[in-house]
């Protein structure tokens, strides 16, 4: 058992019903959404990516043995979903909320970040 990797259902084994990525070169679409995706543009015009989601995809790619390249877009959810549906990209990294209606367009990973935002008031 590998306690460093836990998959849906609490399993430590890679889900066999998932599309194989081993050895593949994938294309991802991103938007500048700090702290999840931070895009730093150099003087030469090249993008440098960092952030929570970038660290995550980097580690996932090493574990599942695939490579990837990222392209920046300025688009809303539905435009990104269309890019995925038309096979222009394999995945998207963005500040996207999983909803029932959106499942008609794309598949979502298990949520990996819960904000848990609340209002706080004094006690009465």
Long-range contacts (C-beta under 8 A, 24 or more apart in sequence): 5-63, 8-110, 14-64, 21-64, 21-65, 21-66, 22-64, 22-65, 22-66, 23-65, 23-66, 24-66, 24-67, 25-66, 25-67, 25-68, 25-69, 26-66, 26-67, 26-68, 26-69, 26-90, 26-91, 27-68, 27-69, 27-70, 27-71, 27-88, 27-89, 27-90, 27-91, 28-57, 28-68, 28-69, 28-70, 28-71, 28-89, 28-90, 28-91, 28-92, 28-93, 29-70, 29-71, 29-72, 29-73, 29-75, 29-80, 29-83, 29-84, 29-88, 29-89, 29-91, 29-92, 29-93, 29-94, 30-70, 30-71, 30-72, 30-73, 30-92, 30-93, 30-94, 31-72, 31-73, 31-74, 31-75, 31-80, 31-94, 31-95, 32-72, 33-94, 33-95, 36-93, 36-94, 36-95, 36-113, 37-93, 37-94, 39-72, 47-72, 52-113, 53-93, 54-93, 56-112, 57-91, 57-93, 77-102, 78-105, 81-105, 81-106
